[in-house]
Amino acid sequence: VLALGELAVNVKEEISLLRPYGKFLSVKFVVFFGFWQGMVLQGLLKLGVFDGFNSGCGAKCAVTAIQNTLICVEMLAASIV
């Protein structure tokens, strides 16, 4: 941990043009939002909201496809920011 702090102090000026804080926050946002989105989708799955997806691969597969699609959209939004 100390080495990481020392690295941050030494390269602070060199990476200031890259605006690392915005990038760091956007990655944190995607991870945080993706986690809670997965929790909500799993809760909806247990409530039976996705029971209409029984044809094909099933409700659990549909939830996975929905979550993967939403993460792709979030990553696109994060890359623009």
Backbone hydrogen bonds, N-H to C=O, Kabsch-Sander energy under -0.5 kcal/mol:
donor,donor_aa,acceptor,acceptor_aa,energy
5,G,1,V,-1.9
6,E,2,L,-2.3
7,L,3,A,-2.3
8,A,4,L,-2.1
9,V,5,G,-1.9
10,N,6,E,-2.2
11,V,7,L,-2.1
12,K,8,A,-0.5
12,K,9,V,-0.5
15,I,11,V,-2.0
16,S,13,E,-0.6
18,L,15,I,-1.1
19,R,16,S,-1.0
23,K,19,R,-1.1
24,F,20,P,-2.5
25,L,21,Y,-2.5
26,S,22,G,-2.1
27,V,23,K,-2.0
28,K,24,F,-2.2
29,F,25,L,-2.4
30,V,26,S,-2.1
31,V,27,V,-2.3
32,F,28,K,-2.8
33,F,29,F,-3.0
34,G,30,V,-2.3
35,F,31,V,-2.0
36,W,32,F,-2.0
37,Q,33,F,-2.5
38,G,34,G,-2.0
39,M,35,F,-1.9
40,V,36,W,-2.4
41,L,37,Q,-2.5
42,Q,38,G,-2.3
43,G,39,M,-2.1
44,L,40,V,-2.5
45,L,41,L,-2.0
46,K,42,Q,-2.1
47,L,43,G,-1.6
48,G,44,L,-0.6
48,G,45,L,-0.9
49,V,44,L,-2.3
51,D,48,G,-1.3
53,F,50,F,-1.6
54,N,51,D,-0.9
58,G,53,F,-0.7
58,G,55,S,-0.6
62,A,58,G,-1.8
63,V,59,A,-2.3
64,T,60,K,-2.0
65,A,61,C,-2.3
66,I,62,A,-2.5
67,Q,63,V,-2.6
68,N,64,T,-2.5
69,T,65,A,-2.1
70,L,66,I,-2.5
71,I,67,Q,-2.3
72,C,68,N,-1.9
73,V,69,T,-2.0
74,E,70,L,-2.4
75,M,71,I,-2.6
76,L,72,C,-1.9
77,A,73,V,-2.3
78,A,74,E,-2.6
79,S,75,M,-2.0
80,I,76,L,-1.4
81,V,77,A,-1.6
